[in-house]
């Protein structure tokens, strides 16, 4: 394993998680933090044909960027299947604030709990630079710090957090069966808390220049743009918050807002403090991303009032235009609303028996970290109640058989 090298940035939650996983498996590796050493950044770009995505993993002559744990297992020749006859009381799909909170509650009551996370533990909260509105933290806290605290608290009570993906789900009267990248997992109940992922613009150049100047995570990739010009696209809390974060690196930022800024008043006031570095362009669409030599060089937009085309010279583009629910594997299995969010009853149970849902992926959710944590706690109580009902039914059935 001595040939394994990981290139990362200091604020990247995915990078920290990958390195923690390697350490947990006692796999030796060389680590390069590329936002601290320019020559290491240049070296990484040579290996990746100019793609600045982290974590970047090099093993012998193979290069992976933003690899999943399953891709790492394949790269290292590790066994992909780990089937077991073990039955859990509950399995939680996703390891963001909702399920980590739920796991704190279930594990404290000795409910055998396993969580599967295909991305980063902590979800989008982990890649949010700063969180100012989480109760109990009057000065705010870093998103990664909150995610790590939730993880450590859940694990302290016995939560089994596994890096892997749930591919399919079925249920019957006795429980739930899940097909995962580790194999088949059986549980009495399940909690869907898969959260959301970033929306894409769907414009020319976006796909072509992804990781060559187009990005969706400021904390992961912002360090690549020290003293450079950037375009940020979006109008909500995420766009404004991430634009402010990027002022740590960029010399200037053009914030393109299609209609009006929808971010909270607090963030709008904070944005005003950075007008020396951030220029806000209201009523401007983002039409095309253009580049040269495999790198972004400009963004073409349109002023909606004058219909005039505008060119923004830039070294990179960060897109924050909303979220899409991670429910692709549930289509045709569980009832979803028109947006693809999971429908639940008043007790957070889905249309599939013994399967509950909490957090941003639930239809009607407020898309706030605090409310996701609250729903996680509620879901844990609903799961406990269901387990008690199942235990009573099983006990009653045994009594009838014995009689």
N, C-alpha and C positions, 0 to 999 in steps of 0.2 A: 504493500500500500504506500510505499515511500514516494511514489511518483505522483501523488495526489496534491493538487494545488487549488486553493480557493481564492478568488479575487472578490473583494466586497467593498462596501462603503460603510462608514461608521454609524450612519443613521438607519441602515437597512434592516428591517425586522426579519425578512426572509433570510438574509445572510446570517444573522445571529442564530436563527432557528436551525439552519443547515449545519452550522459549525457545532452547535450544541448536540445535534443528532449524531454527527461523526464522533464527537467526544464520548457520547453515551455508548456507542458501539466500539469504542477503543480503536478507532481507525485513525492512524497518524496522517497529518496533512500539513502543508505549508500554507500560511495565511498571508495575503497581501491586502492591505487596506488602501485602495487606489486613490481615495480622495486626499490621502496624506503624502503619497509619493508619486509625483508626476511621471517618473520613468516607468513605474509599475503600470500606470494607466496606459501609457504608450505600448508597453509590452502586451497588455491585455487586448488592446485594439488590433494588434498584429495577429494575435491568435484567433480573434473572432471575426476577422475580415471587416473591422470597423464598427461592429455592433457593441454599443455601450450598455449592456444589461448586466445586472448583478442579482444574485451571485453567479459568477462564471467559474465553472469547474473544469480543470484540465487533468486528465489522467492518461498517461502515456501519450498516444497521438490523438486522443479523443477530447472534444471540447463540448461542454453542455452549458447552456445559459438558462437561468431560472429553472433548474431541474426540479422535478417532483421527487419525492422520496422513492417512488417506484423506479423512476429513471436512474436514480443513484444506485439502487439495489442492482438493477440490470448492469449498469456500468461496472460495478465492483464484483459482479458475479455472485451476488447474495441470493439466497432462496427467497423467491417471491411469495410462495404459498406457506401459510402457517395455520392450517386448519386445526380446529380444536372442537372437542365435544362439550366444552365449557358453555354453560348457559348463564347469561347475565340477567340481572333484574331489569336493567335498562341500558340501552345503547343510545348515545347522543350523536347526531350527525352534524358536524361542525363544532368548532371549539372557540367561538367568539364569546362576548360578554353574557349572552343569554344562556348558553349551555354551560359555561364555566360557573356561573352563578347557580344554575340548577344542580350542577355536580357538587357544589359546596353543600347544598341542602340535602341531597340524596345520600352522599357519602357520610355525612354526619349522623345519619340514621341507619348506617350499615346496609344501605341499599347498594348492591354490587353494580358499579357504574363503569362503563367504558365509553370514551369519546373518540370519534374518528375525524381528523382534520386533514383535508387535502392541500390546504394552502399554508397560511401562517397562523399559529396559535394566537388568538386575540382578534382575528378577523381584521376588518378595516380599521378598527380602533388601534391596532398595533402599528399601522402605517400612517396614522394621523399624528402630525407633529405635536400639537398641543391641545389639550382638552380643558376648557375653562368652566364648563357647566355641569361637571359631575359632582353630586352632593358630597360634602365632607372634605373637599379640597379647596379651601378659599383662595389659594394662590394658583390653582390649576395644577395640572401635571402632564407630563409627556404621555402620549398614547401608548408607546411601547412600555413605559413604566406601569401603567394601569393594566395592560395585558399580562405582563410578567407577574404582577401582584396577584391577579385573579388566577393565573395558572398555578403559582406556588401555593395559594390558599386551597385550591381544589385538590392539588396533589397531596397537601399536608393531611387532608382527611381521607385520602385513599383513592382518588380518581385515577383511572388508568387512561392516559391520553396517548393515542397512537396516531402516527402520521400515515395516512392512507385515505383512500377514496371509497365511498359507498356507491356501488354501481346499480343496485336494484334492491327493491324492498317488497316484501309480501307479508301478509298476516293471516292468522286463523284464530280460532277461539282460544288457543293455548298460548299465543304469543306472536312474535315477529321473527322473520328470517331475512337477513341481509346478505347480499353478495358484495364482498369488498375486495380490494386488491390484496388483502391478506388471506382471502378465502371466504368460506361461509361462516357467518356469525349468527348465533341464536340468542334471543332475549325475550323476556316477558312483555316488555314495553319499549317504545322508542320515542325520542324527541328529535324533531326536525328543527335545526337552528342553523341553517346553511348560509344565512345572510345574503349579501348582494355583491356584485362585481361592477366595475366601471363600464359605463356606456361609451360607445365609440361614435365619432362624428359621421363616419360613412362617406367621407369626401376623398377626392383623388389625392394620392400621396400619403394618406394616413397609414395604410398597410405597408406600402413600399418603404417608408422611412421609419417604421417602428423600430426603436432601439438604435436608430441612426439620427436621432433628433426628435422623435415623437415618443412621449412618455405619459404615463398615467399615475405615477407615484413620485411625489416630490421628495419625500424623505429617502427614497431608494436612490434616485438618480440626480437629484439637485446638485450634488457635489461635483458633477461633471461639468458644471457651467459656471465655474468661478470666473468673475470679471467678464462674463459674456452677456449678450442680449437674449431675452426670452419672450415668447408669447404664451400667455395663459388664456385658455378658452373656458368660459363659464360665468355664472352669475350668482350661484348659491353659496352657502356657508363653506363648502369644501373648496370651491374655486378661490374665494377671497382668502381663506385661511392658508391655503397652499401657496398662493401668490405672495402673501406676507412672509411665509417661511422661506421662499426662494430668494427674498431680498438678502438673505445671509450670504448668498453666492453671486447672484447676477448683478451686473452693472446697471441694467435697466430692464423693466418688464412692461409689455403692452398687454393689458387685460381686455380681451374682446368680449363684449356683452351683447347678445343678440337683441334683447329688448330692454329690460330694466334689471337692476341688481336686486336679487331676492334674499340676499344674506341678511342675517339679523342686524339690528341697529348697532349693537355692540361691535360687531365685526366691521360694519361700515365706518364707524367712528375710528376704529383701529386702522382701517385702510387709509383713511384721510391722513393719518400720521406718516404714511409712507409715500406721499405724493411726489417726493423728490426722486423716488425710484420706480414708482408704479404709475403709469398713465392709463386711465380708464377710458375706454372707447365704447360709448353707449350706442345701441342701435346699429351694430356692425355684425354682419354674418361672417362665418369662416367658410370659405368656398374651396380652397385648394392649398395643399402644402407642396412646395417646390424645393428641390435640392440639386446639388452638384457634387460629383465625386462621392456619391453615397452618403452625403450629409445634408441636413436641412439648411436652406439658406434664406428662405422667405415664406411668408404666408400671404395669400391673396384673400381679401375680404370685400364686402360690399356695404357701403353706407345705405341703409334702408330708406332714409329720407330723400337723399339726392340720387340714389341708384348709381353712385360713382364707385368704381373699383379702386381699392386701396391696397398698396403693397407695404408689408411690414418686414423689413430686413431683420432676420433673427438667426440665432444659432441653435435654437431648440423650441419645441412646442409641448406644453403640458396641458392635457385635456381633463376637465372636471365638469361634466355636463349632466351628472345624475348617475343613477344606479339601476342595474338589472338584477332580478332575483335569481339565485342559484337553484333553480328547480327543474332543470332539463331532465334529470333522471326520474322525476316524479310524474311527468306528463303521461296521461293515460292510466295512472295508478291511483292518484289522489286528486280530489277536486281542487282546481285552481281558479282564481278570478281572471279577468281579461288581461291583467298586467302580468300574469304568471305567478302571483302571490298565493300562498296556501290558505285555503278557507278553513276556518275552525268554528266550533260551537262556543258557547259561553264558558266552557270548561277547558278550552284550548285543545280539544280533541279534533283530529282531522276526520275525513270521510273514511279513513282506513282504521279499523278497530285496533285499539291499544297504541295508536300512533298519535302523538301530540306535536304541537308546533309553538315556537316562541321566537320573539325577536323580529328583526327587520324583514325576514322572509314571510312573515304572517300577514295576511290581508287585514288591513285596518291598523297596522302598527304605526307608531309615530316617528319611527326612524331616528330615535335618540338612544344613546348608550344607556342612560339611566333607566329608561322604560324597558329596554331590552333585558337589563339585569332584573328588573321587577317582574317581567313576564317569565323569566327563567325561574325565579323563586316560586311563582304561582304554578308553573308547569311541574316543578318538582313536587309540590303538594298534591297536584292532580295525579301524578304518577304514583305517589305513595298510596293515595286512596284507591287507585286501580289495583295495585299490587295486593292491598288488603282484601279487596273484593275477590280477586282471583284466588287468594289463599283460603278464604272462607268457602268459596265454591268447591275448591279442591278437597278441603277437609270434609265438607258435607257429602261429596261424592264418595269419598272413602268410607264414611259412616254407613251410607246406603249399601255399598258393596259388602261391607263387613256384616251387616244385618241379614 
